[in-house]
Amino acid sequence: MEDKQVALKSITDLAKEIDVSPSSITRFCKRMQFDNFQQLKYAMLEASADRDREEDDIRRVSDLYVTVIRSTQQFLEMEQIARIVDRLQKADRVLFCGVGNSGLIAEEFNSRTERMGMDTAAMTDAHTMVMRSALLGERDVLMCFSATGKTQSVLAAAREAKANGAGLIVVTTSGAEELTDLADEIVFVANHVLAADDKFINTQISSLFFLDVLTYRLLENPDLQAERAKTLAALARFR
């Protein structure tokens, strides 16, 4: 099994190499539920081909990740990220909203910011996000995640927030004007379809990459870093 060329050798050559008799190899094959050495070799070749196919898939998906992340990187500007970080830190309250996969992004970012001691919440239910957005004020921020920029509940929440003077940050893959025209900050992230592979259905990686950059910058604030340490310590004691 350590010799990758076993499947290409005759039973005699292999017997000489490992210093056993050909009959010993035959007995080994039968013990492994193969009729003969040839059958074992075919099985090994097939297993090797399967491994190669699996490794090709791993490389392919890895390359797709790199493509989407690099494309998103081209959209991002540190000057804008600094402005967004500043708005999030100065806000009295921050609501993150999104539906479906975008809702998962909203919940992920909320989980991070809550652990930093920030007053945040994630809204993924249509009615709840609209109601909560209507209660925001001028010192609050609504951050919307919408791949299409056309999700009706997210649009409604954005309108309510803007009507009350709240700040609005939009993270999207689309230039849908109905939502982006309302925004104070528009962050474009790469659409997974640019990967041109219908088996690659990860719609979240570009937004998560953006969140990682935001999180990294937020945690440069020693107060947020200290608050995060407190919450993590509390969770550790709870376990």
Secondary structure, DSSP 8 states (H G I E B T S, - for coil): ---TTGGGS-HHHHHHHHT--HHHHHHHHHHTT-SSHHHHHHHHHHHHHHHHHHHHHHHHHHHHHHHHHHHHHHH--HHHHHHHHHHHHH-S-EEEE-STHHHHHHHHHHHHHHHTT--EEEE-SHHHHHHHHHT--TT-EEEEE-SSS--HHHHHHHHHHHHTT-EEEEEESS--HHHHTT-SEEEE---GGGG--TT----SHHHHHHHHHHHHHHTTSHHHHHHHHHHHHHHHHH-
